[in-house]
Amino acid sequence: MLKDYDINSALRELEEDKVFDECGVVGVYAPGKEDIARSVYFGLHSLQHRGQESAGIASNKDGKIQYYKEMGLVQEVFNDEIIARLQGDISIGHVRYSTFGESHAVNAMPLVVYHKGGSLALAHNGNLVNAGLLREEMQDRGVIFQTSIDSEVIAALIARYIRDNTIEEAIMKTLEIVEGAYALVITSGNKLIGVRDPNGIRPLCIGRTAEGYVLSSESCIFPLLGAKFIRDVEPGEIVVIEDRELKSMRFSKGKRRAICAFEYVYLARPDSDIDGRSVYMARTQAGRTLAKEHPVDADMVISVPDSGTVAAIGYAEESGIPYGEGLIKNRYVGRTFIQPDQRMRELSVRLKLNVLRDNVKGKRIIMVDDSIVRGTTSGKIVKMLKDAGALEVHMRVSSPPVIHSCHFGIDTPEEDQLVAAAHSQEEIRKMIGADSLGYLSVEGLMDSIHLGEDKVCFACFNGDYPMALSDEEAKENGTLADKESEE
């Protein structure tokens, strides 16, 4: 018997060429204003591109935390009645795309933990590389986990240490043990706390409002919430907002700075600034450099919407070839349930994209996309364009070939599923049916991001990971027992 089939799952399969979704976190601090869950709700709307599987909000009123989370998009999970129940003047929120742990409501965030001194709520963007090792050690000691996500390891450790310490001290002790990528927003007592991993792989920034402060994965939410951007949280920094003041603490220094390159390539909204660099400007420059590195004679530049659009505009500006629309994206497919059949699978691309036949017919097309991972969707789009009458389709990619998996919170496949890891550029061109194929060079992407080679993680392109990855390597850095015995 066929099971119910979620259209979002179909669209996720469709986007198998770019499964670079991760998570988004937001925190709002507004003393005396007890309906700020609504502000978090709107903030999560602005971060919806970072995760579409689940959404959650936790609100803190005088140290007591109420929360609600469920599978679905933000507007599907929350309504006025639910928001009204989440009273408090400190509130945090989360949108999730599962990269560690099953896609299930029990794994939705924020996580709320009750401990001897009270309660805390935590939302996490990123992945721990030693989560499996820590979870096993803690289970051997009798710790019971309710979820399968690595974020619960962080929450459980904080709850463990908070018995004899302040929340700040408990977080510091926890961060001495966990390794990986993380941007955290936490509320406990009368505090809102933000944390960014020592390498700064995952972004987190601070905004100021008339009533207090906002923490967010991206600065694009600040205008909506009436906040003024202050700065990014520094790698290895804890910010504590309490008594209307923001305090800073450092828990790690001297680590290699390594913001994820794919924040600029695909993940972040173009209207965000991350670590002092405009995402829009980085993508425009990537397109311009791509045009210099891989010129071709053609009639029109188009994008694979929406992630390829800004780079396509840059390519058109640099090449002098007009930019036009060749593909229209359906942005309004709801979460309905239908029965799968072969026709559905064959037409999956058309659920999301349709060709503007009159625009592409009889033309030589340059199609710009942000990345190719497995290659299957790119081939379907090229075929759609040629079926619509395009004379030639030249594919240009505004990032280098993805040849290594990400371990820090981006859901890339295993390396044996990465098309560029197993095939030459010419082989990929033939597989997708393009007349030519050109990728942006690593050097070109570095110049586009413009932060310096030593400040960006390019590991999925060159294998240069900023930290140890395996459990064996993690053990060399010390187990939980080792860390605690040092105390």
C-alpha positions as CSV (number, residue, x, y, z in Angstrom):
1,M,0.0,0.0,0.0
2,L,1.3,3.5,-0.9
3,K,1.7,5.8,2.0
4,D,0.7,9.5,2.1
5,Y,3.2,11.6,0.3
6,D,4.2,15.1,1.4
7,I,4.7,17.6,-1.4
8,N,7.4,19.2,0.7
9,S,9.2,15.8,0.6
10,A,8.8,15.8,-3.2
11,L,10.2,19.3,-3.4
12,R,13.1,18.3,-1.2
13,E,13.8,15.5,-3.6
14,L,13.6,18.0,-6.4
15,E,16.2,20.2,-4.7
16,E,18.6,17.3,-4.3
17,D,21.1,19.4,-6.2
18,K,21.2,21.9,-3.4
19,V,20.3,20.5,0.0
20,F,22.2,23.2,1.7
21,D,19.4,24.1,4.1
22,E,20.3,24.3,7.8
23,C,18.6,26.1,10.7
24,G,17.8,29.6,11.9
25,V,17.7,31.0,15.4
26,V,16.4,34.2,16.9
27,G,16.2,35.6,20.3
28,V,14.4,38.8,21.5
29,Y,14.9,40.6,24.9
30,A,12.4,43.3,25.7
31,P,11.9,43.8,29.5
32,G,8.4,44.6,30.5
33,K,6.9,43.8,27.1
34,E,5.3,40.4,27.4
35,D,4.0,39.7,23.9
36,I,7.4,39.4,22.2
37,A,6.6,35.9,21.0
38,R,4.9,37.7,18.1
39,S,8.2,39.5,17.3
40,V,10.0,36.1,17.3
41,Y,7.3,34.7,15.0
42,F,7.9,37.5,12.5
43,G,11.6,37.0,12.8
44,L,11.3,33.3,12.1
45,H,9.3,34.2,9.0
46,S,12.3,36.1,7.8
47,L,14.5,33.1,8.5
48,Q,12.2,30.5,6.9
49,H,14.6,30.0,4.1
50,R,17.0,28.4,6.6
51,G,14.7,25.6,7.5
52,Q,11.2,24.4,6.5
53,E,10.7,21.2,8.5
54,S,9.7,22.5,11.9
55,A,9.4,25.7,13.9
56,G,9.2,26.5,17.6
57,I,9.1,29.4,20.1
58,A,9.9,29.4,23.8
59,S,9.0,32.4,26.0
60,N,10.4,33.3,29.4
61,K,8.4,35.1,32.0
62,D,10.1,35.6,35.3
63,G,12.2,32.5,34.7
64,K,9.2,30.3,33.8
65,I,9.3,29.0,30.2
66,Q,6.4,28.2,28.0
67,Y,6.9,26.8,24.5
68,Y,5.3,25.4,21.4
69,K,6.9,23.6,18.5
70,E,5.7,21.4,15.7
71,M,6.4,20.2,12.2
72,G,5.7,22.6,9.4
73,L,6.3,26.1,8.2
74,V,6.1,29.0,10.6
75,Q,2.7,30.1,9.5
76,E,1.4,26.5,9.7
77,V,2.7,25.9,13.2
78,F,1.5,29.1,14.9
79,N,-1.7,31.1,15.1
80,D,-2.9,34.0,17.2
81,E,-4.2,31.8,20.0
82,I,-0.9,29.9,20.4
83,I,1.2,33.1,20.2
84,A,-1.0,34.8,22.8
85,R,-0.3,31.9,25.2
86,L,3.5,32.4,24.9
87,Q,3.7,35.3,27.3
88,G,7.1,36.6,28.4
89,D,9.6,39.4,27.9
90,I,12.4,37.1,26.7
91,S,11.7,34.8,23.8
92,I,13.7,32.5,21.4
93,G,12.7,30.8,18.2
94,H,14.0,28.2,15.8
95,V,13.3,26.9,12.3
96,R,14.8,23.6,11.5
97,Y,16.1,21.5,8.6
98,S,17.4,18.2,9.9
99,T,21.1,17.6,9.4
100,F,21.5,15.5,12.5
101,G,18.6,13.5,14.0
102,E,15.4,12.4,12.4
103,S,12.8,14.7,10.8
104,H,10.3,14.3,13.6
105,A,8.4,16.7,16.0
106,V,10.3,15.4,19.0
107,N,13.5,16.8,17.5
108,A,12.0,20.3,16.9
109,M,13.5,23.2,18.8
110,P,13.8,25.1,21.1
111,L,14.7,22.4,23.6
112,V,13.4,23.1,27.1
113,V,15.2,21.5,30.0
114,Y,14.1,21.5,33.6
115,H,17.0,21.3,36.1
116,K,17.4,21.6,39.9
117,G,17.7,25.4,39.7
118,G,14.9,26.1,37.2
119,S,14.6,25.7,33.5
120,L,16.3,26.8,30.3
121,A,15.4,26.9,26.6
122,L,18.0,26.4,23.9
123,A,18.0,26.8,20.1
124,H,20.9,25.6,18.0
125,N,22.1,26.1,14.5
126,G,25.0,23.8,13.5
127,N,26.4,20.3,14.1
128,L,28.7,18.9,16.8
129,V,31.4,16.6,15.5
130,N,31.8,14.8,18.8
131,A,28.1,14.5,19.7
132,G,28.1,10.7,19.2
133,L,31.0,10.2,21.5
134,L,29.6,12.5,24.2
135,R,26.1,11.0,24.0
136,E,27.5,7.5,24.4
137,E,29.6,8.5,27.4
138,M,26.6,10.2,29.0
139,Q,24.3,7.3,28.4
140,D,26.8,5.0,30.0
141,R,26.5,7.3,33.1
142,G,22.7,6.9,33.1
143,V,21.7,10.1,31.2
144,I,18.4,9.6,29.3
145,F,17.9,11.4,26.0
146,Q,14.5,12.3,24.7
147,T,15.6,13.2,21.1
148,S,18.2,12.1,18.6
149,I,19.7,15.5,17.9
150,D,23.1,16.7,18.9
151,S,21.6,19.9,20.4
152,E,20.3,17.8,23.4
153,V,23.9,16.9,24.3
154,I,24.6,20.7,24.7
155,A,21.4,21.2,26.8
156,A,22.1,18.1,28.9
157,L,25.6,19.2,29.7
158,I,24.5,22.7,30.7
159,A,21.9,21.3,32.9
160,R,24.5,19.0,34.5
161,Y,26.9,21.8,35.3
162,I,24.3,24.4,36.4
163,R,23.8,22.5,39.7
164,D,26.9,24.1,41.2
165,N,27.4,27.0,38.8
166,T,25.8,30.1,37.3
167,I,24.3,29.6,33.9
168,E,27.3,31.4,32.3
169,E,29.7,29.1,34.1
170,A,27.7,26.0,33.1
171,I,27.8,27.1,29.5
172,M,31.5,27.8,29.7
173,K,32.2,24.3,31.1
174,T,30.0,22.8,28.3
175,L,31.8,24.6,25.6
176,E,35.1,23.2,26.8
177,I,33.8,19.8,25.9
178,V,31.7,20.1,22.8
179,E,33.4,20.5,19.4
180,G,31.9,21.5,16.1
181,A,29.8,24.3,14.6
182,Y,27.2,26.1,16.7
183,A,25.3,29.3,17.0
184,L,23.2,29.1,20.2
185,V,20.5,31.3,21.7
186,I,19.6,30.4,25.3
187,T,17.2,31.9,27.8
188,S,17.3,31.1,31.5
189,G,16.3,33.2,34.6
190,N,16.2,36.8,33.4
191,K,18.8,36.4,30.7
192,L,19.1,36.0,27.0
193,I,22.4,34.5,25.9
194,G,24.0,34.1,22.5
195,V,27.0,31.8,21.7
196,R,29.1,31.4,18.6
197,D,31.5,28.5,18.0
198,P,35.3,29.2,18.2
199,N,35.7,29.1,14.4
200,G,32.6,31.2,13.7
201,I,31.4,28.7,11.2
202,R,27.7,29.4,11.8
203,P,26.7,33.1,11.9
204,L,25.0,35.0,14.8
205,C,24.5,38.8,15.0
206,I,23.2,41.4,17.5
207,G,20.6,44.1,16.9
208,R,19.3,46.9,19.2
209,T,15.7,47.9,19.6
210,A,14.0,50.7,21.6
211,E,13.0,48.0,24.2
212,G,16.1,45.8,24.2
213,Y,18.1,43.5,22.0
214,V,17.7,40.9,19.2
215,L,19.9,37.9,18.4
216,S,19.6,36.3,15.0
217,S,21.3,34.0,12.5
218,E,21.0,36.8,9.9
219,S,20.7,40.6,10.0
220,C,17.8,40.6,7.4
221,I,15.3,40.3,10.3
222,F,16.3,43.5,12.0
223,P,14.4,46.1,9.8
224,L,11.2,44.0,10.3
225,L,11.6,44.0,14.1
226,G,12.7,47.7,14.3
227,A,16.2,46.7,15.3
228,K,19.5,48.4,14.4
229,F,22.4,46.2,13.6
230,I,25.1,46.5,16.2
231,R,27.6,43.8,15.3
232,D,28.2,40.1,14.7
233,V,28.9,37.9,17.7
234,E,32.6,37.1,17.5
235,P,33.9,33.5,17.1
236,G,34.4,32.1,20.6
237,E,32.2,34.7,22.2
238,I,29.3,34.5,24.7
239,V,27.0,37.5,24.9
240,V,24.8,37.8,28.0
241,I,21.9,40.2,27.9
242,E,20.6,41.0,31.4
243,D,19.3,44.1,33.2
244,R,19.0,45.9,29.9
245,E,22.8,45.5,29.3
246,L,24.9,43.4,27.0
247,K,28.0,41.8,28.4
248,S,30.6,39.8,26.5
249,M,32.7,36.8,27.6
250,R,35.3,34.9,25.6
251,F,35.6,31.2,26.0
252,S,38.1,30.4,23.2
253,K,40.8,32.3,21.4
254,G,43.4,31.5,18.8
255,K,41.2,29.2,16.7
256,R,41.1,29.5,12.9
257,R,38.2,31.8,11.8
258,A,36.1,29.9,9.3
259,I,32.7,31.3,8.4
260,C,30.9,28.8,6.0
261,A,31.4,29.9,2.4
262,F,27.9,28.6,1.5
263,E,26.3,31.3,3.7
264,Y,27.4,33.6,0.9
265,V,26.8,31.2,-2.0
266,Y,23.3,30.0,-1.1
267,L,22.2,29.8,2.5
268,A,21.7,33.4,3.6
269,R,19.2,35.9,2.3
270,P,20.8,38.4,-0.1
271,D,19.7,41.3,2.1
272,S,21.8,40.0,5.0
273,D,25.4,41.1,6.0
274,I,27.6,38.4,7.6
275,D,30.9,39.2,9.3
276,G,31.0,42.6,7.6
277,R,30.3,41.4,4.0
278,S,27.1,41.9,2.1
279,V,25.7,38.6,0.8
280,Y,24.2,40.4,-2.2
281,M,27.6,42.0,-3.1
282,A,29.4,38.7,-2.6
283,R,27.0,36.9,-5.0
284,T,27.1,39.8,-7.6
285,Q,30.9,39.7,-7.6
286,A,30.8,35.9,-7.9
287,G,28.7,36.3,-11.0
288,R,31.0,38.9,-12.4
289,T,34.1,36.7,-11.8
290,L,32.3,33.7,-13.3
291,A,31.8,35.7,-16.5
292,K,35.5,36.5,-16.7
293,E,36.5,33.0,-16.0
294,H,34.0,31.3,-18.3
295,P,32.8,33.6,-21.1
296,V,30.6,32.3,-23.8
297,D,28.8,33.9,-26.8
298,A,25.0,33.8,-26.1
299,D,21.8,35.8,-26.3
300,M,20.5,35.9,-22.7
301,V,21.5,35.1,-19.2
302,I,18.9,33.5,-16.9
303,S,19.1,32.1,-13.4
304,V,17.8,29.1,-11.6
305,P,15.6,31.0,-9.1
306,D,16.0,32.1,-6.5
307,S,19.5,31.2,-5.3
308,G,21.2,31.8,-8.7
309,T,19.5,35.1,-9.5
310,V,22.0,37.6,-8.0
311,A,25.0,35.8,-9.5
312,A,23.2,35.7,-12.8
313,I,22.7,39.5,-12.7
314,G,26.4,39.9,-11.9
315,Y,27.3,37.6,-14.9
316,A,25.0,39.6,-17.2
317,E,26.5,43.0,-16.1
318,E,30.1,41.8,-16.6
319,S,29.4,40.0,-19.9
320,G,27.2,42.6,-21.4
321,I,24.7,39.9,-22.3
322,P,21.1,40.8,-21.3
323,Y,19.6,39.3,-18.2
324,G,16.1,37.8,-18.6
325,E,13.7,35.4,-17.0
326,G,13.7,31.9,-18.4
327,L,12.4,30.0,-15.4
328,I,9.5,30.8,-13.2
329,K,9.4,29.4,-9.7
330,N,6.2,28.2,-8.0
331,R,6.6,29.6,-4.4
332,Y,3.1,28.7,-3.2
333,V,3.0,24.9,-3.1
334,G,1.3,24.1,0.3
335,R,1.8,21.1,2.6
336,T,-0.9,18.9,1.1
337,F,-0.7,15.1,0.9
338,I,-1.1,13.1,-2.2
339,Q,-0.4,9.6,-3.4
340,P,2.9,9.2,-5.2
341,D,3.0,7.6,-8.7
342,Q,5.5,7.5,-11.5
343,R,4.1,10.6,-13.2
344,M,4.6,12.6,-10.0
345,R,8.2,11.6,-9.8
346,E,8.8,12.3,-13.4
347,L,7.2,15.8,-13.2
348,S,8.7,16.7,-9.8
349,V,10.8,19.6,-11.3
350,R,7.7,21.1,-12.9
351,L,6.1,21.3,-9.4
352,K,8.5,24.0,-8.8
353,L,9.8,25.4,-12.1
354,N,8.3,26.3,-15.4
355,V,9.9,27.6,-18.5
356,L,9.0,30.9,-20.1
357,R,8.8,29.4,-23.6
358,D,8.6,32.7,-25.5
359,N,11.7,34.0,-23.7
360,V,14.0,31.1,-24.4
361,K,12.8,29.8,-27.8
362,G,15.4,30.2,-30.5
363,K,18.0,31.7,-28.1
364,R,21.4,30.6,-26.8
365,I,21.0,30.6,-23.1
366,I,23.5,31.0,-20.2
367,M,21.9,29.4,-17.1
368,V,23.4,30.4,-13.8
369,D,22.9,28.4,-10.7
370,D,24.7,28.5,-7.3
371,S,25.9,24.9,-7.2
372,I,25.7,21.4,-8.5
373,V,25.7,18.6,-5.9
374,R,24.3,15.4,-7.4
375,G,23.6,16.7,-10.9
376,T,20.2,15.1,-11.5
377,T,18.0,18.3,-11.2
378,S,20.4,20.3,-13.3
379,G,19.9,17.8,-16.1
380,K,16.1,18.0,-15.9
381,I,16.2,21.8,-16.1
382,V,18.5,21.8,-19.1
383,K,16.1,19.4,-20.8
384,M,13.1,21.6,-20.0
385,L,14.8,24.6,-21.6
386,K,15.8,22.7,-24.8
387,D,12.3,21.1,-25.0
388,A,11.0,24.7,-24.9
389,G,13.1,25.6,-28.0
390,A,16.4,26.9,-26.5
391,L,19.1,26.5,-29.2
392,E,21.9,26.1,-26.6
393,V,22.1,25.9,-22.8
394,H,25.4,26.9,-21.3
395,M,25.5,26.2,-17.5
396,R,27.5,28.4,-15.2
397,V,27.9,27.7,-11.5
398,S,28.7,30.5,-9.0
399,S,30.7,28.2,-6.7
400,P,33.5,25.6,-7.2
401,P,32.7,21.9,-7.6
402,V,31.5,20.3,-4.3
403,I,33.8,17.4,-3.8
404,H,33.7,16.9,0.0
405,S,30.8,16.5,2.5
406,C,30.0,19.2,5.1
407,H,30.1,18.1,8.8
408,F,29.1,21.4,10.3
409,G,25.3,21.7,9.8
410,I,24.8,21.7,6.0
411,D,23.1,18.6,4.7
412,T,25.4,17.6,1.9
413,P,25.4,13.9,0.8
414,E,28.2,11.4,1.4
415,E,31.1,12.0,-1.0
416,D,30.2,9.0,-3.2
417,Q,27.0,10.8,-4.1
418,L,28.7,14.1,-5.0
419,V,28.9,14.2,-8.8
420,A,32.0,16.3,-8.9
421,A,33.9,13.9,-6.6
422,A,33.5,11.1,-9.1
423,H,33.3,12.8,-12.5
424,S,35.3,15.3,-14.5
425,Q,33.7,18.6,-15.6
426,E,33.3,17.3,-19.1
427,E,31.6,14.1,-17.8
428,I,29.2,16.3,-15.8
429,R,28.5,18.5,-18.8
430,K,27.5,15.4,-20.8
431,M,25.4,14.0,-17.9
432,I,23.3,17.2,-17.6
433,G,23.1,17.8,-21.3
434,A,24.5,21.3,-21.3
435,D,26.4,22.7,-24.3
436,S,29.1,23.9,-22.0
437,L,29.8,24.0,-18.2
438,G,31.8,26.3,-16.1
439,Y,32.4,26.5,-12.3
440,L,33.7,29.5,-10.4
441,S,37.2,28.8,-9.1
442,V,38.0,28.6,-5.4
443,E,40.1,31.7,-5.8
444,G,37.2,33.5,-7.5
445,L,34.9,32.6,-4.6
446,M,37.5,33.8,-2.1
447,D,37.8,37.1,-3.9
448,S,34.0,37.4,-4.1
449,I,33.5,36.8,-0.3
450,H,36.4,39.2,0.2
451,L,37.1,38.3,3.8
452,G,40.4,36.6,3.3
453,E,41.3,32.9,2.6
454,D,42.1,32.3,6.3
455,K,38.6,33.5,7.5
456,V,36.3,31.3,5.4
457,C,35.6,27.5,5.4
458,F,36.0,26.1,1.9
459,A,36.1,22.5,3.1
460,C,33.4,21.2,0.8
461,F,35.5,22.5,-2.1
462,N,39.0,21.7,-1.0
463,G,38.8,19.3,2.0
464,D,40.5,21.7,4.3
465,Y,38.4,21.3,7.4
466,P,39.0,23.7,10.3
467,M,38.8,21.0,13.0
468,A,39.1,17.2,13.6
469,L,36.1,15.2,12.4
470,S,36.2,11.6,13.5
471,D,35.5,10.2,16.9
472,E,39.1,8.9,17.1
473,E,40.4,12.4,16.4
474,A,37.9,13.8,18.9
475,K,39.2,11.3,21.5
476,E,42.7,12.7,21.1
477,N,41.3,16.1,22.1
478,G,39.9,14.5,25.3
479,T,36.7,12.7,26.3
480,L,34.1,13.9,28.7
481,A,35.8,11.9,31.5
482,D,39.2,13.4,30.6
483,K,37.8,17.0,30.7
484,E,36.1,16.5,34.0
485,S,39.1,14.8,35.6
486,E,41.2,17.9,34.7
487,E,39.0,19.9,37.0
